[in-house]
Amino acid sequence: MDEMKNSMQETVTENLTEAKAEEPTETMADYEAEINASLKKIKNGDLVEGEIIGINDKEALVNFGYASDGIVPASEMPLEPEQKPNEKYKVGDKVKAEILRTDDGTGNVELSITKASALEGWQLIEKAFTDKQPIEITVAQAIKGGVLCDFMGVKGFMPASLASAFYIEDLNELVGKVFDVLVLELDKRGNRAVFTRKELEREKIQAERAKMFETVSPNDEFKGVVKKIMDFGVFVNIGPVDGLVRLEDLSWDRVTKAEEVVKEGQEVSVYVIEVDRPKKKIRLGMKDRSQDPWNSVEKDYIAGETYEGKVMRIKDFGAFVALPTGVEGLIHLSQISDKHIKSPDEVLKVGDTVNVRALEVNKPEKRIRLTMKSSESSAPRQPREPRRSHAPQKKEAEIPAASSTEAMTSLESAFGSIDLKDFK
């Protein structure tokens, strides 16, 4: 240390000598500074500010306005592992330091930049804790249950459950990274703090989600990652939002299982099909739109021809059927059966293979109307003949007059011989 000090002092003396050659006479201000330095009182624990006037790979020499310069050993500097003092600091740098010893036995003042930084850092941490404001920390090491963090020399701990809004399998991925965190707990006696990043990350994600749902539109394209595979499709993460790609939107070919096309963790290109802003949902597609079968639908399907299809979805009003090229057509409830039915599921279920006949092919509106009825029963009905009345009709008939004898004869045939004296 003495060798370094002597060397540094020689350098300083040479610089002063050169300065004196340029300015042969000292000013009153110089004398006043020397007097003030000789009269300045310091004690252990004081914080001082100074300028580095010499540095090597082991220590730094600091002028802080005292009669003696201060020495800062490498162990009292906030350095990275294997980092040398002269790799982080240079002559002319301004530093804050705490006085460890006013005299190290050789007339030098021993300083600590680390402790001064930690003291200032602790004051900032206390303020951040009180004001509930974020601070920027560096992850130093991954340990069991979380990570150790550093903030201006103050050591802190961040549990794994609070390190992110998402599950992190390997905490070593965080080492060396800088994050904004909130101060959750303080242990001033142990000079330690507990941090959380989860709340800030959630707030950031919610803000980004809100912004995205304000701006995203159909046909927007994204690069995403497959997060989860379900029976009905896959969820793809596109930043702050997870969008759903249904099975029928994965490929123009028929897909029975999403695993036939993608796997979890795979990066994919997707585009927006539909946005439900009130429900905060996005429907995505992965089909190659340059291969859209609707481009040639009028050549592939002709009204009156019969095709094989697969029932994909059933609604109250009918069933959607996937045709061989991947396009879907609708069989209206009235076209499902020759018999009267109240609901499509009386005849069909999802996954059924059916023969259908095209009734209409509309390329501009991407619509195909289908029928399962026989051609006879789906033919236009003939106009009905005027309805005939079946109510009884009155007929006027002539009833011939009957003589008294004919009347009696008629009565006798019905009731037998009747003596007229029996009637009053």
MOFEN-V75973 format. One record per residue. N is the residue number from 1. OMEGA is omega in degrees with one decimal (none if undefined). Layout:
n=N omega=OMEGA
n=N omega=OMEGA
//
This chain:
n=1 omega=179.7
n=2 omega=180.0
n=3 omega=-179.4
n=4 omega=-178.5
n=5 omega=-179.9
n=6 omega=-180.0
n=7 omega=-178.8
n=8 omega=-179.9
n=9 omega=176.7
n=10 omega=179.0
n=11 omega=179.2
n=12 omega=-179.9
n=13 omega=178.4
n=14 omega=179.3
n=15 omega=179.0
n=16 omega=-180.0
n=17 omega=178.6
n=18 omega=179.7
n=19 omega=180.0
n=20 omega=178.7
n=21 omega=178.8
n=22 omega=-180.0
n=23 omega=-172.8
n=24 omega=-177.3
n=25 omega=177.2
n=26 omega=179.7
n=27 omega=176.3
n=28 omega=179.7
n=29 omega=178.8
n=30 omega=178.3
n=31 omega=-178.1
n=32 omega=179.0
n=33 omega=179.8
n=34 omega=-180.0
n=35 omega=-179.7
n=36 omega=179.2
n=37 omega=-178.7
n=38 omega=-178.9
n=39 omega=-176.2
n=40 omega=179.3
n=41 omega=178.2
n=42 omega=177.0
n=43 omega=179.7
n=44 omega=178.6
n=45 omega=178.1
n=46 omega=173.2
n=47 omega=-179.4
n=48 omega=175.1
n=49 omega=-178.4
n=50 omega=-178.2
n=51 omega=178.6
n=52 omega=-179.9
n=53 omega=176.6
n=54 omega=-177.9
n=55 omega=172.8
n=56 omega=-175.4
n=57 omega=-179.0
n=58 omega=-174.7
n=59 omega=178.8
n=60 omega=177.1
n=61 omega=-173.0
n=62 omega=173.0
n=63 omega=-178.7
n=64 omega=174.6
n=65 omega=178.4
n=66 omega=-179.3
n=67 omega=177.1
n=68 omega=175.6
n=69 omega=-179.9
n=70 omega=177.4
n=71 omega=176.9
n=72 omega=178.2
n=73 omega=-178.1
n=74 omega=-178.8
n=75 omega=-179.9
n=76 omega=176.3
n=77 omega=178.1
n=78 omega=-176.5
n=79 omega=172.3
n=80 omega=177.7
n=81 omega=179.2
n=82 omega=180.0
n=83 omega=179.5
n=84 omega=179.1
n=85 omega=-177.7
n=86 omega=173.6
n=87 omega=179.6
n=88 omega=-176.3
n=89 omega=176.3
n=90 omega=179.3
n=91 omega=-178.6
n=92 omega=178.9
n=93 omega=174.9
n=94 omega=-179.0
n=95 omega=170.8
n=96 omega=-177.0
n=97 omega=175.7
n=98 omega=179.6
n=99 omega=176.8
n=100 omega=177.7
n=101 omega=179.3
n=102 omega=178.0
n=103 omega=-178.3
n=104 omega=179.4
n=105 omega=179.1
n=106 omega=178.8
n=107 omega=-180.0
n=108 omega=173.8
n=109 omega=-179.3
n=110 omega=-176.7
n=111 omega=176.0
n=112 omega=174.3
n=113 omega=-178.5
n=114 omega=-177.3
n=115 omega=177.4
n=116 omega=179.1
n=117 omega=-179.9
n=118 omega=179.1
n=119 omega=178.2
n=120 omega=178.9
n=121 omega=179.7
n=122 omega=177.3
n=123 omega=178.8
n=124 omega=178.5
n=125 omega=178.3
n=126 omega=179.2
n=127 omega=179.3
n=128 omega=178.8
n=129 omega=-179.7
n=130 omega=-176.5
n=131 omega=-177.0
n=132 omega=179.2
n=133 omega=-178.7
n=134 omega=172.1
n=135 omega=-176.9
n=136 omega=-179.0
n=137 omega=174.8
n=138 omega=178.4
n=139 omega=-174.6
n=140 omega=-173.1
n=141 omega=174.7
n=142 omega=178.3
n=143 omega=-179.7
n=144 omega=176.5
n=145 omega=-179.7
n=146 omega=-179.4
n=147 omega=174.0
n=148 omega=-175.9
n=149 omega=178.5
n=150 omega=173.2
n=151 omega=177.9
n=152 omega=178.0
n=153 omega=177.2
n=154 omega=-179.6
n=155 omega=179.4
n=156 omega=179.7
n=157 omega=176.1
n=158 omega=179.9
n=159 omega=-179.5
n=160 omega=-177.8
n=161 omega=-179.5
n=162 omega=-176.9
n=163 omega=-178.6
n=164 omega=174.8
n=165 omega=179.4
n=166 omega=178.5
n=167 omega=177.4
n=168 omega=-176.6
n=169 omega=-178.3
n=170 omega=-177.9
n=171 omega=178.7
n=172 omega=177.7
n=173 omega=-177.2
n=174 omega=-174.7
n=175 omega=179.7
n=176 omega=-178.7
n=177 omega=-178.4
n=178 omega=-178.8
n=179 omega=167.7
n=180 omega=-178.9
n=181 omega=170.9
n=182 omega=177.6
n=183 omega=-176.5
n=184 omega=-179.0
n=185 omega=177.7
n=186 omega=173.2
n=187 omega=-174.0
n=188 omega=-179.0
n=189 omega=179.2
n=190 omega=179.9
n=191 omega=-179.0
n=192 omega=179.0
n=193 omega=176.0
n=194 omega=-176.2
n=195 omega=172.8
n=196 omega=177.2
n=197 omega=-171.6
n=198 omega=-176.4
n=199 omega=-179.9
n=200 omega=-179.7
n=201 omega=177.8
n=202 omega=178.5
n=203 omega=-179.9
n=204 omega=-179.4
n=205 omega=179.6
n=206 omega=178.5
n=207 omega=179.4
n=208 omega=177.9
n=209 omega=-179.5
n=210 omega=179.8
n=211 omega=-177.8
n=212 omega=-179.1
n=213 omega=175.2
n=214 omega=-170.8
n=215 omega=-174.3
n=216 omega=-177.8
n=217 omega=175.2
n=218 omega=-179.6
n=219 omega=173.5
n=220 omega=-177.4
n=221 omega=-178.4
n=222 omega=165.4
n=223 omega=-176.6
n=224 omega=179.3
n=225 omega=178.8
n=226 omega=-177.0
n=227 omega=-175.6
n=228 omega=179.0
n=229 omega=-179.9
n=230 omega=179.3
n=231 omega=-174.3
n=232 omega=-179.1
n=233 omega=-179.3
n=234 omega=174.7
n=235 omega=-178.5
n=236 omega=178.7
n=237 omega=177.5
n=238 omega=-179.1
n=239 omega=-178.2
n=240 omega=-173.7
n=241 omega=170.2
n=242 omega=178.8
n=243 omega=-178.6
n=244 omega=170.7
n=245 omega=179.6
n=246 omega=-179.7
n=247 omega=-176.7
n=248 omega=179.8
n=249 omega=179.9
n=250 omega=-175.2
n=251 omega=174.9
n=252 omega=175.2
n=253 omega=176.9
n=254 omega=180.0
n=255 omega=177.8
n=256 omega=176.9
n=257 omega=-177.9
n=258 omega=-179.4
n=259 omega=177.5
n=260 omega=-173.8
n=261 omega=-174.4
n=262 omega=173.7
n=263 omega=-178.5
n=264 omega=-178.6
n=265 omega=-178.7
n=266 omega=174.9
n=267 omega=-176.2
n=268 omega=173.5
n=269 omega=-177.9
n=270 omega=174.9
n=271 omega=-176.0
n=272 omega=175.2
n=273 omega=-174.4
n=274 omega=177.8
n=275 omega=174.7
n=276 omega=-174.2
n=277 omega=179.8
n=278 omega=-177.5
n=279 omega=179.6
n=280 omega=178.7
n=281 omega=177.7
n=282 omega=174.3
n=283 omega=-176.1
n=284 omega=176.0
n=285 omega=177.5
n=286 omega=-177.5
n=287 omega=175.2
n=288 omega=-173.5
n=289 omega=176.1
n=290 omega=179.0
n=291 omega=-177.8
n=292 omega=-178.9
n=293 omega=177.4
n=294 omega=178.8
n=295 omega=-178.1
n=296 omega=-172.9
n=297 omega=-178.2
n=298 omega=174.9
n=299 omega=-175.9
n=300 omega=-175.0
n=301 omega=-177.3
n=302 omega=179.0
n=303 omega=-179.5
n=304 omega=-179.7
n=305 omega=-177.7
n=306 omega=-178.2
n=307 omega=176.5
n=308 omega=179.8
n=309 omega=-178.9
n=310 omega=-179.8
n=311 omega=-177.1
n=312 omega=-178.1
n=313 omega=178.3
n=314 omega=177.2
n=315 omega=179.0
n=316 omega=-173.6
n=317 omega=-179.9
n=318 omega=-177.3
n=319 omega=176.1
n=320 omega=-175.2
n=321 omega=176.1
n=322 omega=-180.0
n=323 omega=-171.4
n=324 omega=-177.7
n=325 omega=178.0
n=326 omega=177.1
n=327 omega=179.5
n=328 omega=174.9
n=329 omega=-177.9
n=330 omega=169.1
n=331 omega=179.1
n=332 omega=-178.7
n=333 omega=-177.0
n=334 omega=-177.2
n=335 omega=-177.2
n=336 omega=-174.7
n=337 omega=174.6
n=338 omega=178.4
n=339 omega=177.9
n=340 omega=176.3
n=341 omega=-179.2
n=342 omega=-176.7
n=343 omega=-179.9
n=344 omega=-176.3
n=345 omega=170.7
n=346 omega=-176.4
n=347 omega=-172.5
n=348 omega=170.0
n=349 omega=-178.8
n=350 omega=-179.2
n=351 omega=178.9
n=352 omega=171.3
n=353 omega=-174.1
n=354 omega=171.8
n=355 omega=-177.3
n=356 omega=176.7
n=357 omega=-179.5
n=358 omega=174.9
n=359 omega=-178.3
n=360 omega=176.1
n=361 omega=-176.4
n=362 omega=-177.9
n=363 omega=-177.4
n=364 omega=-178.2
n=365 omega=-178.9
n=366 omega=-176.9
n=367 omega=173.9
n=368 omega=175.5
n=369 omega=-176.4
n=370 omega=175.4
n=371 omega=173.3
n=372 omega=-179.8
n=373 omega=172.8
n=374 omega=-175.3
n=375 omega=180.0
n=376 omega=-175.0
n=377 omega=178.7
n=378 omega=178.6
n=379 omega=180.0
n=380 omega=179.0
n=381 omega=177.0
n=382 omega=178.3
n=383 omega=-179.6
n=384 omega=173.2
n=385 omega=178.5
n=386 omega=-177.8
n=387 omega=177.7
n=388 omega=179.8
n=389 omega=180.0
n=390 omega=179.6
n=391 omega=179.7
n=392 omega=-179.6
n=393 omega=-179.8
n=394 omega=177.6
n=395 omega=176.3
n=396 omega=-179.0
n=397 omega=177.9
n=398 omega=178.2
n=399 omega=-178.9
n=400 omega=178.0
n=401 omega=-178.8
n=402 omega=176.3
n=403 omega=179.7
n=404 omega=-179.7
n=405 omega=178.8
n=406 omega=178.9
n=407 omega=179.9
n=408 omega=179.2
n=409 omega=178.6
n=410 omega=179.0
n=411 omega=-179.1
n=412 omega=-179.2
n=413 omega=-178.4
n=414 omega=-172.7
n=415 omega=-177.2
n=416 omega=-178.2
n=417 omega=-177.8
n=418 omega=177.1
n=419 omega=-175.0
n=420 omega=179.1
n=421 omega=177.5
n=422 omega=179.4
n=423 omega=174.1
n=424 omega=none
//
